[in-house]
Amino acid sequence: MKHARPDYDRIQDPLGKIPEDEPVFLLRAQDAVAPGLVEAWAIAAHAAGAQDDIVQHAYEHAQLMRKWQAGHGSKIPDMPN
């Protein structure tokens, strides 16, 4: 799998479900904009016809990210040099 950031290449797919050439974008809870983006994804997924449980799971995950941020802080997205 191809990550948007080379420093995330260490994140693996041990079951090989993601093709080597498939781009993957990872959002971390420390990213200040991540919860809102996950909610935007949920809205778009719902509009595209995604199952309700998938959409609900995304909303719940966004809330978990916000809870994590409340306890640990967040930061503006950056890239390593």
DRENPA-3360 file (N, C-alpha, C; in nm, 2 decimals, always signed):
BEGIN
1 = MKHARPDY = +0.08/-0.12/+0.00/+0.00/+0.00/+0.00/+0.09/+0.12/+0.00 ~ +0.04/+0.22/-0.07/+0.12/+0.35/-0.08/+0.06/+0.45/+0.02 ~ +0.14/+0.49/+0.11/+0.09/+0.60/+0.21/+0.12/+0.74/+0.15 ~ +0.04/+0.83/+0.19/+0.06/+0.97/+0.15/+0.19/+1.03/+0.21 ~ +0.24/+0.97/+0.32/+0.36/+1.01/+0.39/+0.46/+0.90/+0.40 ~ +0.58/+0.92/+0.35/+0.68/+0.81/+0.35/+0.71/+0.76/+0.49 ~ +0.70/+0.85/+0.59/+0.73/+0.81/+0.73/+0.63/+0.71/+0.79 ~ +0.51/+0.69/+0.72/+0.41/+0.60/+0.76/+0.43/+0.47/+0.68;
9 = DRIQDPLG = +0.53/+0.45/+0.60/+0.55/+0.32/+0.53/+0.56/+0.20/+0.62 ~ +0.60/+0.23/+0.75/+0.62/+0.12/+0.84/+0.48/+0.06/+0.88 ~ +0.37/+0.13/+0.85/+0.24/+0.07/+0.88/+0.21/-0.03/+0.77 ~ +0.19/-0.15/+0.82/+0.18/-0.27/+0.73/+0.03/-0.32/+0.72 ~ +0.01/-0.40/+0.62/-0.11/-0.47/+0.60/-0.08/-0.62/+0.60 ~ -0.07/-0.68/+0.72/-0.02/-0.82/+0.73/-0.10/-0.92/+0.66 ~ -0.23/-0.90/+0.63/-0.31/-1.00/+0.56/-0.31/-0.97/+0.41 ~ -0.24/-0.87/+0.37/-0.22/-0.84/+0.22/-0.36/-0.81/+0.15;
17 = KIPEDEPV = -0.45/-0.74/+0.22/-0.58/-0.71/+0.16/-0.57/-0.58/+0.08 ~ -0.47/-0.50/+0.10/-0.46/-0.38/+0.02/-0.35/-0.40/-0.08 ~ -0.38/-0.38/-0.21/-0.27/-0.40/-0.31/-0.16/-0.31/-0.29 ~ -0.04/-0.35/-0.33/+0.09/-0.28/-0.31/+0.08/-0.14/-0.37 ~ +0.01/-0.12/-0.48/+0.00/+0.00/-0.55/-0.12/+0.09/-0.52 ~ -0.20/+0.04/-0.42/-0.32/+0.12/-0.38/-0.28/+0.23/-0.29 ~ -0.31/+0.36/-0.32/-0.29/+0.47/-0.23/-0.38/+0.46/-0.10 ~ -0.32/+0.49/+0.01/-0.39/+0.49/+0.14/-0.36/+0.62/+0.21;
25 = FLLRAQDA = -0.46/+0.68/+0.27/-0.45/+0.81/+0.34/-0.49/+0.78/+0.49 ~ -0.40/+0.81/+0.58/-0.42/+0.78/+0.72/-0.44/+0.91/+0.79 ~ -0.55/+0.91/+0.87/-0.58/+1.03/+0.96/-0.56/+0.98/+1.10 ~ -0.48/+1.06/+1.17/-0.45/+1.03/+1.32/-0.54/+1.13/+1.40 ~ -0.57/+1.08/+1.52/-0.64/+1.16/+1.62/-0.57/+1.29/+1.65 ~ -0.44/+1.29/+1.65/-0.36/+1.41/+1.69/-0.38/+1.52/+1.58 ~ -0.43/+1.49/+1.46/-0.45/+1.58/+1.36/-0.58/+1.66/+1.39 ~ -0.56/+1.79/+1.40/-0.67/+1.88/+1.45/-0.79/+1.87/+1.35;
33 = VAPGLVEA = -0.77/+1.84/+1.23/-0.88/+1.84/+1.13/-0.94/+1.70/+1.11 ~ -0.88/+1.60/+1.16/-0.92/+1.46/+1.14/-1.07/+1.43/+1.17 ~ -1.12/+1.47/+1.29/-1.26/+1.43/+1.33/-1.36/+1.49/+1.23 ~ -1.34/+1.61/+1.19/-1.43/+1.67/+1.09/-1.42/+1.61/+0.96 ~ -1.31/+1.56/+0.92/-1.29/+1.49/+0.79/-1.36/+1.36/+0.79 ~ -1.35/+1.29/+0.91/-1.41/+1.16/+0.92/-1.56/+1.18/+0.91 ~ -1.61/+1.28/+0.97/-1.76/+1.31/+0.96/-1.80/+1.35/+0.82 ~ -1.72/+1.42/+0.75/-1.75/+1.46/+0.61/-1.75/+1.33/+0.53;
41 = WAIAAHAA = -1.66/+1.24/+0.56/-1.65/+1.11/+0.49/-1.78/+1.03/+0.51 ~ -1.83/+1.03/+0.64/-1.95/+0.97/+0.67/-2.07/+1.02/+0.60 ~ -2.08/+1.15/+0.58/-2.19/+1.22/+0.51/-2.18/+1.18/+0.36 ~ -2.06/+1.18/+0.31/-2.05/+1.14/+0.16/-2.08/+0.99/+0.14 ~ -2.03/+0.91/+0.24/-2.06/+0.77/+0.23/-2.21/+0.74/+0.23 ~ -2.28/+0.81/+0.32/-2.42/+0.79/+0.34/-2.49/+0.83/+0.21 ~ -2.45/+0.95/+0.15/-2.51/+0.99/+0.03/-2.49/+0.90/-0.09 ~ -2.37/+0.83/-0.08/-2.34/+0.73/-0.19/-2.41/+0.60/-0.17;
49 = GAQDDIVQ = -2.48/+0.58/-0.05/-2.55/+0.46/-0.03/-2.49/+0.36/+0.06 ~ -2.39/+0.40/+0.14/-2.32/+0.31/+0.23/-2.42/+0.26/+0.34 ~ -2.39/+0.14/+0.39/-2.48/+0.09/+0.49/-2.48/+0.18/+0.62 ~ -2.59/+0.18/+0.68/-2.60/+0.27/+0.80/-2.50/+0.24/+0.91 ~ -2.47/+0.11/+0.93/-2.37/+0.07/+1.03/-2.23/+0.12/+1.00 ~ -2.19/+0.13/+0.88/-2.06/+0.18/+0.84/-2.06/+0.33/+0.87 ~ -2.16/+0.40/+0.83/-2.17/+0.55/+0.85/-2.17/+0.57/+1.00 ~ -2.25/+0.50/+1.08/-2.25/+0.52/+1.23/-2.11/+0.49/+1.29;
57 = HAYEHAQL = -2.04/+0.39/+1.24/-1.91/+0.36/+1.29/-1.82/+0.48/+1.27 ~ -1.83/+0.54/+1.15/-1.74/+0.66/+1.12/-1.77/+0.77/+1.21 ~ -1.90/+0.80/+1.24/-1.93/+0.91/+1.33/-1.88/+0.88/+1.47 ~ -1.89/+0.75/+1.51/-1.84/+0.71/+1.65/-1.69/+0.73/+1.65 ~ -1.62/+0.69/+1.54/-1.48/+0.71/+1.54/-1.43/+0.85/+1.55 ~ -1.51/+0.94/+1.48/-1.48/+1.09/+1.49/-1.50/+1.13/+1.64 ~ -1.60/+1.08/+1.71/-1.61/+1.12/+1.85/-1.50/+1.07/+1.93 ~ -1.45/+0.95/+1.90/-1.33/+0.89/+1.97/-1.21/+0.98/+1.95;
65 = MRKWQAGH = -1.20/+1.03/+1.83/-1.09/+1.12/+1.80/-1.10/+1.25/+1.88 ~ -1.22/+1.30/+1.89/-1.23/+1.43/+1.96/-1.20/+1.40/+2.11 ~ -1.25/+1.29/+2.16/-1.22/+1.26/+2.30/-1.07/+1.24/+2.33 ~ -1.00/+1.18/+2.23/-0.86/+1.17/+2.24/-0.79/+1.30/+2.24 ~ -0.84/+1.39/+2.15/-0.78/+1.53/+2.14/-0.80/+1.60/+2.27 ~ -0.91/+1.58/+2.34/-0.94/+1.65/+2.46/-0.84/+1.62/+2.57 ~ -0.80/+1.49/+2.57/-0.71/+1.45/+2.67/-0.56/+1.46/+2.63 ~ -0.53/+1.47/+2.50/-0.39/+1.47/+2.46/-0.35/+1.59/+2.38;
73 = GSKIPDMP = -0.45/+1.67/+2.33/-0.42/+1.78/+2.25/-0.42/+1.74/+2.10 ~ -0.41/+1.84/+2.01/-0.40/+1.81/+1.87/-0.31/+1.91/+1.81 ~ -0.28/+1.89/+1.68/-0.19/+1.99/+1.61/-0.23/+2.00/+1.47 ~ -0.19/+2.10/+1.41/-0.21/+2.13/+1.26/-0.13/+2.02/+1.19 ~ -0.18/+1.97/+1.08/-0.11/+1.87/+1.00/+0.03/+1.92/+0.95 ~ +0.12/+1.83/+0.95/+0.26/+1.87/+0.90/+0.32/+1.76/+0.83 ~ +0.43/+1.78/+0.77/+0.51/+1.68/+0.70/+0.65/+1.68/+0.76 ~ +0.72/+1.56/+0.77/+0.86/+1.56/+0.81/+0.94/+1.62/+0.70;
81 = N = +1.06/+1.67/+0.74/+1.15/+1.73/+0.64/+1.23/+1.62/+0.58;
% end
